Amino acid sequence: MDKILVYIKYFALSKYGYASIVLIFLIWMSFFDNNNFIKRWRLHSENSKLMRENAKYSKIIKDNELKTNALSTNRDALEKYAREVYGMKSPDEDVFLFDE
């Protein structure tokens, strides 16, 4: 224990005292702290990824709202959608579906 105190006093009183304290602080913050730099970088990367996903889903929601609005206000668009997606037809007509 006495040797450790001697080393601490030597580094604290030497001309490199501030540099050694800053170095110890940076090492501590980089690897051992709960909010270390590595963890913060990972969280920042995950946050960026989630923000991109959020923007993508917001765009999809906006497009779907526009489609829903168009289908609820325009009867011709609703009929076209029902025929294309669900294959609905009038009783007196034949519908031929082609796969592309």
C-alpha positions in Angstrom: 0.0 0.0 0.0 2.9 2.3 0.8 4.4 1.7 -2.6 1.2 2.7 -4.3 1.0 5.9 -2.3 4.6 6.7 -3.2 3.8 6.2 -6.9 0.7 8.3 -6.7 2.6 11.2 -5.0 5.3 10.9 -7.5 3.0 11.2 -10.5 0.9 13.9 -8.8 3.9 16.0 -8.0 5.9 15.4 -11.1 5.8 17.6 -14.2 3.6 14.9 -15.9 1.1 14.9 -13.0 -1.8 16.5 -14.9 -1.1 14.5 -18.0 -1.1 11.2 -16.0 -4.4 12.2 -14.3 -6.0 13.0 -17.6 -4.7 9.7 -19.1 -6.1 7.8 -16.1 -9.4 9.6 -16.5 -9.6 8.8 -20.2 -8.8 5.2 -19.7 -11.4 5.0 -17.0 -14.1 6.7 -19.1 -13.2 4.6 -22.2 -13.5 1.1 -20.6 -14.7 1.0 -17.0 -17.4 3.6 -16.5 -21.1 2.8 -16.8 -21.3 5.5 -19.5 -18.1 4.6 -21.3 -17.3 5.8 -24.8 -17.7 2.4 -26.4 -21.2 1.9 -24.9 -22.1 5.5 -25.9 -20.9 4.8 -29.5 -23.0 1.6 -29.7 -26.1 3.4 -28.3 -25.6 6.2 -30.8 -25.3 3.7 -33.7 -28.5 2.0 -32.5 -30.3 5.3 -32.2 -29.3 6.3 -35.7 -30.6 2.9 -37.0 -33.9 3.3 -35.2 -34.3 6.9 -36.5 -33.9 5.7 -40.1 -36.4 2.9 -39.4 -38.8 5.5 -37.9 -38.5 7.7 -41.0 -39.1 4.7 -43.3 -42.2 3.6 -41.4 -43.5 7.2 -41.2 -43.3 7.4 -45.0 -45.1 4.1 -45.4 -47.8 5.3 -43.0 -48.2 8.5 -44.9 -48.5 6.6 -48.3 -51.1 4.3 -46.8 -53.1 7.2 -45.4 -53.1 8.8 -48.9 -54.2 5.5 -50.5 -57.0 5.0 -47.8 -58.2 8.6 -48.4 -58.3 8.0 -52.1 -60.2 4.8 -51.8 -62.7 6.3 -49.4 -63.5 9.3 -51.5 -63.3 8.0 -55.1 -65.7 5.2 -56.0 -63.9 4.4 -59.3 -60.6 3.9 -57.5 -62.3 1.6 -55.0 -63.7 -0.5 -57.7 -60.4 -0.6 -59.6 -58.6 -1.7 -56.4 -61.2 -4.4 -55.6 -60.9 -5.8 -59.1 -57.1 -5.8 -59.2 -56.3 -7.0 -55.7 -59.3 -9.2 -54.8 -60.3 -10.3 -58.3 -63.9 -9.1 -57.8 -66.2 -9.1 -60.9 -69.7 -8.5 -62.0 -71.9 -11.5 -62.3 -72.1 -11.3 -66.1 -68.4 -11.0 -66.9 -65.4 -13.2 -67.0 -62.0 -12.1 -65.6 -58.7 -13.5 -66.8 -55.7 -13.0 -64.5 -52.2 -12.9 -65.8 -49.1 -13.4 -63.7 -46.2 -11.2 -64.6 
